[in-house]
Amino acid sequence: MAASPALEASQDISRLSLEEIRAHEQPRPAPPVPASASTPGIVAFDITSRFRKAASTLAPGELVKDGFFTLFESVGALEIMDPKMDSGCLEPGESLDNDYDVSKPLLPEEVLGIIDQLLCHEMAWHVGYPLSQTVFTCAYVESILMPAPSTLDEAHFIRNPAVTTPSPMHAVLRAYCLGLLKTCGQEEDFVTNTYHRNLLDKFSIESVRQIILETSSLLQGLEDSVPTDIIRALHDRLLLRHSFLAATDAIQYRTAPDLIRGPWRESLAMVQGLQSSHALAKDVPDAFSAKLQRKLASTMPPRPIVQLSFDDAFGHIKRLFEDGVEVIDVLETWRSSGT
């Protein structure tokens, strides 16, 4: 009986040797020429040929055990070039650093959009997401925190005003960012990891609140060049941040519930106007980047930015102020019943 064509083909393939298969393969392209390292103080050697020669002596499945190669290093070796684990792994054509220019001019509606996006990230942090995926993804926040400012004047994303003169819109955004970071610093008991970023701890709350007040006064002089509704929206957000900071600092008045309750009620009244003016904002997505996570003191690679809608963020911050007022009422009732 004649063999089937499929069986004959299978037998022919089995008779081919490994050399015959390789003879029909296309020649592999030459490896790319390694980049030369010309950094001062660093002497680079190309060990590719040595490494390949040493690796060729190993049998399949054979491992090399070194006394100084610990479990941590071995797990780290498995992470190399794995996008989910390797914080330095880049996609083809992707750059390591964020190319966003924090000194470029900003339109008033763009500043409003960045502020509202920061509010969304702040509320996402309040509900449990890490700073690395929320507040710290903003290029303006990163530029304020790093290098760590030694004075409050240095806490600016434009560090050299002689090169780039900050505009009034830069001042508004900076004031809001300072208030945001100081608020996060007040809530640091709930921060599991600040990634070696100092949340303006060395600066007092009053000094930051003073900057916010001065900047809100600056807005009043822009009525001839900026639409009134946008000025009002920016002004409301600065004053809300000013009041929010006071609320976080009011715990010092433990024996005076009215002094504690005041900033919380004031913040709750101010927050009502945020939702109606959000339509004036213009999104600036380039001002936020997951690449900034690579600069943080973390063993985790960049994770996606948490995207919380403005409506959800508005609901969270409104509920936050409502809860603050209610907690103070409960504490006052408890103190009254205790006496």
Summary of the structure (lengths in Angstrom):
residues: 339
radius of gyration: 29.1
end to end distance: 106.9
largest distance: 106.9
contacts: 855
relative contact order: 0.12
helix: 57%
strand: 1%
